[in-house]
């Protein structure tokens, strides 16, 4: 369940990033509320994960999931333009997250 909680925490991090953008500086109330809920849920699931997992493992994976997820959503939903070379580093980030998971022993 620990990894499940950590992945959920990362997904909710992406959710709050998206809804914060859609809130237009918190001027759209529903998206502002969704941002706060996403943040709370992200922290709740992260706190559940770090009960059983070292912080030094959980935190970088959580932020990595959030970063990669936000990039992908930004490109798909908001048509963000990412230079080709940047994709190399995004792939390296994904490989790093997978490597941490595979070598962590959790």
C-alpha positions as CSV (number, residue, x, y, z in Angstrom):
1,X,0.0,0.0,0.0
2,X,2.9,2.4,0.6
3,X,3.8,2.7,-3.1
4,X,0.1,3.1,-3.9
5,X,-0.1,6.0,-1.4
6,X,3.0,7.6,-2.9
7,X,1.7,7.3,-6.5
8,X,-1.7,8.8,-5.3
9,X,0.2,11.7,-3.6
10,X,2.0,12.4,-6.9
11,X,-1.2,12.3,-8.9
12,X,-2.8,14.7,-6.5
13,X,0.2,17.0,-6.9
14,X,-0.5,17.1,-10.6
15,X,-4.2,17.7,-9.9
16,X,-3.5,20.7,-7.8
17,X,-1.0,22.1,-10.3
18,X,-3.5,21.9,-13.1
19,X,-6.4,23.3,-11.0
20,X,-4.2,26.2,-9.8
21,X,-3.5,27.1,-13.4
22,X,-7.2,26.9,-14.2
23,X,-8.0,29.0,-11.2
24,X,-6.4,32.0,-12.9
25,X,-4.8,33.3,-9.8
26,X,-7.5,31.9,-7.5
27,X,-10.1,34.1,-9.2
28,X,-12.2,31.1,-10.3
29,X,-13.6,29.8,-7.0
30,X,-14.3,26.2,-8.0
31,X,-10.8,25.7,-9.3
32,X,-9.3,27.5,-6.3
33,X,-11.2,25.0,-4.0
34,X,-10.1,22.1,-6.2
35,X,-6.5,23.3,-5.8
36,X,-6.7,23.3,-2.0
37,X,-8.3,19.9,-2.0
38,X,-5.7,18.5,-4.3
39,X,-2.9,19.9,-2.1
40,X,-4.4,18.5,1.0
41,X,-4.9,15.1,-0.6
42,X,-1.4,15.1,-1.9
43,X,0.0,15.8,1.6
44,X,-2.3,13.2,3.2
45,X,-1.1,10.5,0.9
46,X,2.5,11.5,1.2
47,X,2.2,11.4,4.9
48,X,0.8,7.9,4.7
49,X,3.6,6.8,2.5
50,X,6.4,8.2,4.7
51,X,5.0,6.2,7.7
52,X,6.5,3.1,6.1
53,X,9.1,4.6,3.7
54,X,12.1,6.8,4.3
55,X,11.6,10.4,3.5
56,X,14.8,10.4,1.5
57,X,13.1,7.9,-0.9
58,X,9.5,9.1,-0.8
59,X,10.0,12.8,-1.3
60,X,12.1,12.7,-4.6
61,X,9.7,10.2,-6.1
62,X,6.7,12.3,-5.1
63,X,8.2,15.4,-6.6
64,X,9.3,13.5,-9.7
65,X,5.8,12.1,-10.3
66,X,4.4,15.6,-9.9
67,X,7.0,17.2,-12.2
68,X,6.7,14.6,-15.0
69,X,2.9,14.5,-14.7
70,X,2.7,18.3,-14.8
71,X,4.9,18.5,-17.9
72,X,2.8,15.9,-19.7
73,X,-0.5,17.5,-18.8
74,X,0.9,21.0,-19.6
75,X,1.9,19.8,-23.1
76,X,-1.4,18.0,-23.7
77,X,-4.0,20.3,-22.1
78,X,-2.3,23.7,-22.2
79,X,-0.2,23.1,-25.4
80,X,3.0,24.1,-23.6
81,X,6.0,24.0,-25.9
82,X,8.9,21.9,-24.7
83,X,12.2,22.0,-26.6
84,X,13.3,18.6,-27.9
85,X,16.5,18.6,-25.8
86,X,14.3,19.1,-22.7
87,X,12.6,15.7,-23.4
88,X,15.9,14.0,-23.0
89,X,16.1,15.4,-19.4
90,X,12.4,14.5,-18.8
91,X,13.2,10.9,-19.8
92,X,16.3,11.0,-17.5
93,X,14.0,12.1,-14.7
94,X,11.6,9.1,-15.4
95,X,14.6,6.7,-15.5
96,X,15.8,8.2,-12.2
97,X,12.4,7.7,-10.6
98,X,12.3,4.1,-11.8
99,X,15.9,3.5,-10.7
100,X,15.2,4.8,-7.2
101,X,12.1,2.5,-6.9
102,X,14.0,-0.5,-8.2
103,X,17.0,-0.1,-5.9
104,X,15.3,1.1,-2.8
105,X,14.3,-2.2,-1.4
106,X,10.8,-1.1,-0.5
